[in-house]
Structures are given as structure tokens and as C-alpha cells.
């Protein structure tokens, strides 16, 4: 009898670990995500090294408007944005809480804050429908780089859904992110490190390849880059929603501008924390 009971207990434990996490959102749920990034880049230009640093914060609110069988309607609103940048001895900053904010950054990003955006995702977390990006959103994607890409829908990582919750499980993953004229291809491996209660911890290691055009100060520039990426992610297994993550990158890029090719190194750390409102 003891052997039978032990066998049943082991089977139940294994079955629980083996169950795949499904996306389980309910109408009326509201989530707030705080995304922060710190970036340091060094460019070699005409024999001189130019350092650029940036610190950015974006706070987004996601509201579940409707759950219709195979699709989920969401409303995303950027509720606050702050960015500080230093380049060539000059400093620029923008804080959406400052109602008197003015300047280049205020002009570029001011139209993004407080503007609701509708989108639809499927039960795998993939965006199936969203409004066309306006000029402020394009500025966000280009001006904030990787953080802007993460801001697409940081609430959910489709690569973690419908996966076994057996610790030690690993799988390869690849994808493409198209941000206006800049395309990023990713290739890497996810590993489930552990599960505690309704939280699962994952690790990701991979590479990014970027190529395309970016706009800076009204000028189009060609860009190519290769980046190593590491992520640590915690996901709520009851809902399939990200609880928090840290993303560190270390890469090399080249920019074609003004008839020159400018090599550069870029290091960044991005964090995201989610809370239920």
C-alpha cells in the first residue's frame, strides 16, 4: 500500500510539473508594468571615442477589455515616461510629469503619454491586431532602442507559454522584430530553472542581429549590429503573465552616416516589474 501511495504521489508531482502554462486572463483585469533601462555606448569617430549614456523609464497600464474564446482584447496606455541622455558633453531630459516640458525629446515623445492604444492577442500571446503606430511610437522604438522593442507587449512572453514546467527543460527559440525600418532577428535558448508555488523562473541566452535604417535628428542612417543577450524571467503560471525580468545586452554595431562608417559598442540593462492594479 505504501508503494502504491508513493507512486501516486510521485505521479501527481510529475504531472503538475509537466503541465503547460496557458494564458488565462479575465475581463476587467488591469496590470501596470514599469520598464527601466540603462545604456552605455562608445563610438569611434575620426579617431576619437564618443560616449553616450541613457536612462529611461516607461510605465504602462494594460486593461483586459474582452476575452473572446481564442482572442483577448487589450488596451495599453503609457502613463508616464522619463528619459535622460548625455552625449558629446550635452544633456537632454524629458519627464512626462513635467507639464512645462519642452525641447526635442518633449516634441518626440510627448504625444505618446496618456494615449490609449487598442490591440488584440491570441491565446499564445501573439499580437494579431493593433492600431498603426503613430509618429510618437516610431520615435519611441528608434529613440529608446531595445527598451522600445520590449515595450511592444512586455506583459506576456509567447515563448514561455505552452511549455512543460519540468525544471531543467530547455528549448531553442528564434524570432524577428520589425520596428519601422529596423529589423532584429533573435536566436537563443530558454531554460526553466525552478518553480515555486505559482511562479516559474527562466533563463535565456542568445544573440540578436540588427539591420536597417534609423532616424536621428532628422537624418537617416544605416545600422548593423550583433548583440549577446541574457535574460532572467519570472512568470506567473496561473495567468501566463510575466512577473518580472532582467535583460542584459552586450553588442557591437556600425552606423553609416555622413559618408562614414562608425563602429560602436553598446551595453544595456533592462528591467521590468509587473503589478496587478
DRENPABA-554413 format. One record per residue (C-alpha): residue number from 1; residue in three letters; x, y negated, z negated. Coordinates in steps of 0.001 Angstrom, whole numbers, plus 500000, padded with zeros to 6 digits. Each point is the difference from the previous one (the first is absolute). Example, Ala and Ser with C-alpha at 12.3 -4.5 7.8 and 13.67 -1.06 7.14 Angstrom:
DRENKOL;n;res;east;north;up
DRENKOL;1;ALA;512300;504500;492200
DRENKOL;2;SER;501370;496560;500660
This chain:
DRENKOL;n;res;east;north;up
DRENKOL;1;UNK;500000;500000;500000
DRENKOL;2;UNK;502811;497574;499123
DRENKOL;3;UNK;501622;500650;503390
DRENKOL;4;UNK;496710;499281;501755
DRENKOL;5;UNK;499476;496769;498084
DRENKOL;6;UNK;503597;498946;500670
DRENKOL;7;UNK;499556;500764;503683
DRENKOL;8;UNK;496808;497926;500138
DRENKOL;9;UNK;501733;497102;498235
DRENKOL;10;UNK;502930;500082;502414
DRENKOL;11;UNK;497632;500194;502955
DRENKOL;12;UNK;498017;497009;498727
DRENKOL;13;UNK;503175;497997;499476
DRENKOL;14;UNK;501363;500853;503439
DRENKOL;15;UNK;496634;499200;501615
DRENKOL;16;UNK;499890;496606;498305
DRENKOL;17;UNK;503493;499141;501259
DRENKOL;18;UNK;499195;501279;503485
DRENKOL;19;UNK;496883;497882;500445
DRENKOL;20;UNK;500457;497199;502502
DRENKOL;21;UNK;499213;496401;499023
DRENKOL;22;UNK;497019;498531;501828
DRENKOL;23;UNK;499075;496350;500412
DRENKOL;24;UNK;497134;499392;497559
DRENKOL;25;UNK;498883;496374;499924
DRENKOL;26;UNK;496588;498742;498889
DRENKOL;27;UNK;497961;497020;501135
DRENKOL;28;UNK;500579;497009;497741
DRENKOL;29;UNK;503513;500936;498853
DRENKOL;30;UNK;502473;497106;499951
DRENKOL;31;UNK;503793;500356;499908
DRENKOL;32;UNK;502673;497327;499603
DRENKOL;33;UNK;503496;500530;501396
DRENKOL;34;UNK;503034;497919;499127
DRENKOL;35;UNK;502779;500305;502587
DRENKOL;36;UNK;503402;498466;499305
DRENKOL;37;UNK;503201;500020;502025
DRENKOL;38;UNK;503580;498843;499642
DRENKOL;39;UNK;502139;499825;503134
DRENKOL;40;UNK;503641;499101;500608
DRENKOL;41;UNK;501433;499795;503513
DRENKOL;42;UNK;503451;499049;501285
DRENKOL;43;UNK;500501;499012;503618
DRENKOL;44;UNK;503330;499628;501799
DRENKOL;45;UNK;499691;496894;502162
DRENKOL;46;UNK;502958;498431;501821
DRENKOL;47;UNK;502450;501487;497513
DRENKOL;48;UNK;498082;498827;496961
DRENKOL;49;UNK;497843;502015;497621
DRENKOL;50;UNK;496583;498504;499361
DRENKOL;51;UNK;497971;501306;497073
DRENKOL;52;UNK;496213;499790;499821
DRENKOL;53;UNK;497986;501009;496942
DRENKOL;54;UNK;496277;500252;499487
DRENKOL;55;UNK;497567;500885;497232
DRENKOL;56;UNK;496346;500529;500843
DRENKOL;57;UNK;496801;500914;498182
DRENKOL;58;UNK;496660;500907;501543
DRENKOL;59;UNK;496907;500838;497954
DRENKOL;60;UNK;497217;501746;501905
DRENKOL;61;UNK;496508;501069;498990
DRENKOL;62;UNK;498307;502990;501654
DRENKOL;63;UNK;496259;500522;499609
DRENKOL;64;UNK;498257;503194;501133
DRENKOL;65;UNK;496952;498764;501906
DRENKOL;66;UNK;498598;503292;501246
DRENKOL;67;UNK;500817;503707;500189
DRENKOL;68;UNK;498402;501561;503089
DRENKOL;69;UNK;500857;503687;500138
DRENKOL;70;UNK;503189;499946;502057
DRENKOL;71;UNK;500822;496284;499711
DRENKOL;72;UNK;500518;497397;497285
DRENKOL;73;UNK;499371;496262;500463
DRENKOL;74;UNK;502387;497752;498084
DRENKOL;75;UNK;500359;496267;499491
DRENKOL;76;UNK;503556;498778;499405
DRENKOL;77;UNK;500713;496514;498681
DRENKOL;78;UNK;503395;498455;499272
DRENKOL;79;UNK;499338;498140;496740
DRENKOL;80;UNK;503462;498577;499410
DRENKOL;81;UNK;503275;499673;501823
DRENKOL;82;UNK;503365;498638;498945
DRENKOL;83;UNK;503250;499940;501957
DRENKOL;84;UNK;503418;498519;499279
DRENKOL;85;UNK;502827;500027;502546
DRENKOL;86;UNK;503562;498677;500111
DRENKOL;87;UNK;501873;499680;503290
DRENKOL;88;UNK;503024;497954;501064
DRENKOL;89;UNK;499969;498073;496740
DRENKOL;90;UNK;496330;499077;500349
DRENKOL;91;UNK;497092;501195;497883
DRENKOL;92;UNK;496395;500459;501058
DRENKOL;93;UNK;497056;501085;497892
DRENKOL;94;UNK;496239;500424;500136
DRENKOL;95;UNK;497498;500795;497265
DRENKOL;96;UNK;496343;500318;500920
DRENKOL;97;UNK;499038;498898;496472
DRENKOL;98;UNK;501495;496597;500785
DRENKOL;99;UNK;497132;498159;501665
DRENKOL;100;UNK;502372;497261;501155
DRENKOL;101;UNK;502405;502414;501699
DRENKOL;102;UNK;501331;498746;503328
DRENKOL;103;UNK;502769;500770;502435
DRENKOL;104;UNK;500913;502738;502450
DRENKOL;105;UNK;499133;502929;497725
DRENKOL;106;UNK;496690;498457;498920
DRENKOL;107;UNK;499081;499477;503658
DRENKOL;108;UNK;500951;503596;500856
DRENKOL;109;UNK;498340;501849;497095
DRENKOL;110;UNK;497382;497664;498541
DRENKOL;111;UNK;497229;501294;502258
DRENKOL;112;UNK;500432;503546;498736
DRENKOL;113;UNK;499064;499556;496327
DRENKOL;114;UNK;496370;500390;498978
DRENKOL;115;UNK;498880;501208;503417
DRENKOL;116;UNK;498141;503360;499822
DRENKOL;117;UNK;500891;502568;502637
DRENKOL;118;UNK;497841;502996;500867
DRENKOL;119;UNK;501508;503352;500897
DRENKOL;120;UNK;498908;503606;500312
DRENKOL;121;UNK;502021;503105;499155
DRENKOL;122;UNK;499344;503701;500481
DRENKOL;123;UNK;500157;502601;497228
DRENKOL;124;UNK;503694;500516;500769
DRENKOL;125;UNK;500750;496368;499142
DRENKOL;126;UNK;500691;498915;503583
DRENKOL;127;UNK;498701;496629;501175
DRENKOL;128;UNK;497413;500589;502734
DRENKOL;129;UNK;498648;496482;500360
DRENKOL;130;UNK;501120;496533;498927
DRENKOL;131;UNK;499606;496403;501053
DRENKOL;132;UNK;502588;498585;502384
DRENKOL;133;UNK;502930;498445;498175
DRENKOL;134;UNK;499948;496208;499991
DRENKOL;135;UNK;503050;497738;500145
DRENKOL;136;UNK;500459;499967;496201
DRENKOL;137;UNK;500114;503808;499852
DRENKOL;138;UNK;502522;500149;502833
DRENKOL;139;UNK;502139;497490;498123
DRENKOL;140;UNK;499766;502206;496916
DRENKOL;141;UNK;501118;503125;501845
DRENKOL;142;UNK;502944;498239;501633
DRENKOL;143;UNK;500971;497635;497210
DRENKOL;144;UNK;499924;502550;497180
DRENKOL;145;UNK;501324;502962;501976
DRENKOL;146;UNK;499564;503363;498294
DRENKOL;147;UNK;497794;498540;497279
DRENKOL;148;UNK;497667;498761;502695
DRENKOL;149;UNK;499814;503474;501503
DRENKOL;150;UNK;499220;501491;496590
DRENKOL;151;UNK;497214;497478;499608
DRENKOL;152;UNK;498055;501768;502788
DRENKOL;153;UNK;498231;502241;497464
DRENKOL;154;UNK;502226;500670;497007
DRENKOL;155;UNK;497101;501583;498123
DRENKOL;156;UNK;500357;503369;501745
DRENKOL;157;UNK;502837;502048;501497
DRENKOL;158;UNK;498463;502420;502543
DRENKOL;159;UNK;503150;502160;499909
DRENKOL;160;UNK;499220;501043;496406
DRENKOL;161;UNK;496392;501084;500581
DRENKOL;162;UNK;498954;503580;500740
DRENKOL;163;UNK;503294;501343;498610
DRENKOL;164;UNK;500619;502771;497493
DRENKOL;165;UNK;500632;498804;496442
DRENKOL;166;UNK;502543;502732;499322
DRENKOL;167;UNK;503106;498245;498561
DRENKOL;168;UNK;503008;500396;502268
DRENKOL;169;UNK;497929;499995;503185
DRENKOL;170;UNK;501691;498039;502812
DRENKOL;171;UNK;498922;499012;503488
DRENKOL;172;UNK;501293;497935;502894
DRENKOL;173;UNK;498174;496884;501107
DRENKOL;174;UNK;500346;497546;502871
DRENKOL;175;UNK;498036;497049;501258
DRENKOL;176;UNK;499962;496689;501840
DRENKOL;177;UNK;499044;496549;498685
DRENKOL;178;UNK;499210;497362;502632
DRENKOL;179;UNK;500146;496482;498539
DRENKOL;180;UNK;499232;497604;502855
DRENKOL;181;UNK;503090;500288;502266
DRENKOL;182;UNK;502157;501943;497526
DRENKOL;183;UNK;499776;503809;499896
DRENKOL;184;UNK;501354;502079;497118
DRENKOL;185;UNK;500423;503770;500226
DRENKOL;186;UNK;500445;502019;496806
DRENKOL;187;UNK;501233;503537;499407
DRENKOL;188;UNK;500565;501591;496605
DRENKOL;189;UNK;499061;502542;497332
DRENKOL;190;UNK;497547;499845;497095
DRENKOL;191;UNK;500451;502161;496882
DRENKOL;192;UNK;497521;500483;497167
DRENKOL;193;UNK;502062;499627;496831
DRENKOL;194;UNK;497431;500594;497264
DRENKOL;195;UNK;496368;499781;498914
DRENKOL;196;UNK;498773;498703;496647
DRENKOL;197;UNK;496279;499858;499402
DRENKOL;198;UNK;498461;498239;502999
DRENKOL;199;UNK;503281;498424;501146
DRENKOL;200;UNK;502418;501476;502538
DRENKOL;201;UNK;503540;498674;500536
DRENKOL;202;UNK;501579;500149;503466
DRENKOL;203;UNK;503361;499116;501484
DRENKOL;204;UNK;500676;499000;503593
DRENKOL;205;UNK;503286;499709;501864
DRENKOL;206;UNK;500206;499049;503638
DRENKOL;207;UNK;501072;497593;502704
DRENKOL;208;UNK;498391;497123;501890
DRENKOL;209;UNK;500798;498798;503490
DRENKOL;210;UNK;498748;496538;500993
DRENKOL;211;UNK;499953;498395;503420
DRENKOL;212;UNK;498127;497093;501512
DRENKOL;213;UNK;499556;496252;499812
DRENKOL;214;UNK;499563;497717;497017
DRENKOL;215;UNK;499086;496318;499747
DRENKOL;216;UNK;502014;497658;497814
DRENKOL;217;UNK;499509;496222;500010
DRENKOL;218;UNK;498213;500197;503358
DRENKOL;219;UNK;502764;502016;501668
DRENKOL;220;UNK;499693;503580;501272
DRENKOL;221;UNK;502888;502290;499123
DRENKOL;222;UNK;500737;503620;500852
DRENKOL;223;UNK;500590;502314;497040
DRENKOL;224;UNK;501306;503547;499515
DRENKOL;225;UNK;500701;501768;496736
DRENKOL;226;UNK;500635;503261;498172
DRENKOL;227;UNK;499070;500295;496326
DRENKOL;228;UNK;500273;502636;497278
DRENKOL;229;UNK;496871;500175;497846
DRENKOL;230;UNK;499335;501498;496551
DRENKOL;231;UNK;496645;499938;498228
DRENKOL;232;UNK;498627;501164;496676
DRENKOL;233;UNK;496201;500207;499965
DRENKOL;234;UNK;497399;500788;497365
DRENKOL;235;UNK;496523;500941;501271
DRENKOL;236;UNK;496700;500546;498171
DRENKOL;237;UNK;498954;503510;501034
DRENKOL;238;UNK;496345;499405;499048
DRENKOL;239;UNK;499574;497219;502554
DRENKOL;240;UNK;502969;500276;502403
DRENKOL;241;UNK;500867;496360;499229
DRENKOL;242;UNK;503587;498871;499378
DRENKOL;243;UNK;500685;499074;496381
DRENKOL;244;UNK;503438;498458;500601
DRENKOL;245;UNK;503076;500307;502176
DRENKOL;246;UNK;503520;498702;500486
DRENKOL;247;UNK;501541;499767;503469
DRENKOL;248;UNK;503724;499249;500457
DRENKOL;249;UNK;501588;499427;503410
DRENKOL;250;UNK;503554;499521;501235
DRENKOL;251;UNK;500470;499297;503670
DRENKOL;252;UNK;501882;498402;502853
DRENKOL;253;UNK;498414;497829;502683
DRENKOL;254;UNK;501014;497959;503016
DRENKOL;255;UNK;498202;496892;501211
DRENKOL;256;UNK;500269;498573;503513
DRENKOL;257;UNK;499574;496225;499896
DRENKOL;258;UNK;501457;496946;501722
DRENKOL;259;UNK;502039;502232;502302
DRENKOL;260;UNK;501679;501755;497076
DRENKOL;261;UNK;499668;503378;498297
DRENKOL;262;UNK;500037;499519;496240
DRENKOL;263;UNK;500679;503099;497833
DRENKOL;264;UNK;498560;500052;496500
DRENKOL;265;UNK;499489;502216;496957
DRENKOL;266;UNK;496714;499985;498090
DRENKOL;267;UNK;499211;501445;496570
DRENKOL;268;UNK;496578;499827;498393
DRENKOL;269;UNK;497982;501329;497091
DRENKOL;270;UNK;496211;500075;500165
DRENKOL;271;UNK;497709;500907;497119
DRENKOL;272;UNK;496237;500476;499890
DRENKOL;273;UNK;497731;500412;496993
DRENKOL;274;UNK;496287;500737;500214
DRENKOL;275;UNK;497327;499412;497382
DRENKOL;276;UNK;496249;500602;500009
DRENKOL;277;UNK;497889;496867;499459
